[in-house]
Amino acid sequence: MEELQKLNRDKSIATTEMCTFLIINISSLQLIPMNIIAYRSEYGSVAPTAIIVPAILATMVSTLAGVIYAKIMGRRYHE
């Protein structure tokens, strides 16, 4: 974020790239949701790893939605 701020012309406003970076970090894209697998295994799930594909898809969709929103709002701001 500090490096992106160095490239920013207006230091009081976050750039679209800064917002996109923040969204990707906040959306918590996880490849293998280990905590959920551990909980499912602990409570006797027949297939504790069945959550992997839905979790990957859900985090990908939320990350993509956030990035698209940041890009749209960035364009709107710069018009």
TADAQUI-V499042 format. One record per residue. RES is the residue in three letters. PHI is phi in whole degrees, 0 to 359 (999 if undefined). PSI is psi as a letter, one per 30 degrees, with the letter a starting at -180 (999 if undefined). OMEGA is omega in whole degrees, -180 to 180 (NA if undefined). Layout:
# TADAQUI-V499042
res = [RES & RES]
phi = [PHI & PHI]
psi = [PSI & PSI]
omega = [OMEGA & OMEGA]
This chain:
# TADAQUI-V499042
res = [MET & GLU & GLU & LEU & GLN & LYS & LEU & ASN & ARG & ASP & LYS & SER & ILE & ALA & THR & THR & GLU & MET & CYS & THR & PHE & LEU & ILE & ILE & ASN & ILE & SER & SER & LEU & GLN & LEU & ILE & PRO & MET & ASN & ILE & ILE & ALA & TYR & ARG & SER & GLU & TYR & GLY & SER & VAL & ALA & PRO & THR & ALA & ILE & ILE & VAL & PRO & ALA & ILE & LEU & ALA & THR & MET & VAL & SER & THR & LEU & ALA & GLY & VAL & ILE & TYR & ALA & LYS & ILE & MET & GLY & ARG & ARG & TYR & HIS & GLU]
phi = [999 & 297 & 293 & 293 & 293 & 297 & 275 & 282 & 284 & 257 & 292 & 271 & 234 & 287 & 280 & 299 & 295 & 295 & 295 & 298 & 300 & 295 & 298 & 296 & 291 & 287 & 293 & 58 & 298 & 241 & 276 & 227 & 284 & 299 & 297 & 295 & 298 & 297 & 297 & 296 & 292 & 298 & 266 & 84 & 296 & 292 & 228 & 295 & 270 & 294 & 278 & 300 & 296 & 299 & 293 & 297 & 298 & 295 & 289 & 294 & 295 & 293 & 294 & 298 & 298 & 295 & 294 & 298 & 299 & 297 & 294 & 296 & 293 & 295 & 294 & 297 & 291 & 275 & 282]
psi = [e & e & e & e & e & e & f & k & e & j & f & f & k & k & l & e & e & e & e & e & e & e & e & e & e & e & f & h & j & k & e & j & i & e & e & e & e & e & e & e & e & e & g & g & k & e & i & f & g & f & f & e & e & e & e & e & e & e & e & e & e & e & e & e & e & e & e & e & e & e & e & e & e & e & e & e & e & f & 999]
omega = [179 & 179 & 177 & 179 & 178 & -179 & -175 & 178 & 180 & -173 & -178 & -178 & 178 & 178 & 176 & 180 & 178 & 179 & 179 & 178 & 180 & 179 & 180 & 178 & -178 & -176 & 172 & 178 & -177 & 177 & 178 & -179 & -173 & -179 & -179 & 178 & 180 & 179 & -179 & 178 & -179 & -178 & 170 & 178 & 178 & -179 & -176 & -179 & 180 & -178 & -173 & -176 & 177 & 179 & 178 & 180 & -179 & 180 & 177 & 180 & -179 & 178 & 180 & 179 & 179 & 180 & 178 & 179 & 180 & 179 & 179 & -179 & 177 & 177 & -180 & -179 & -175 & 180 & NA]
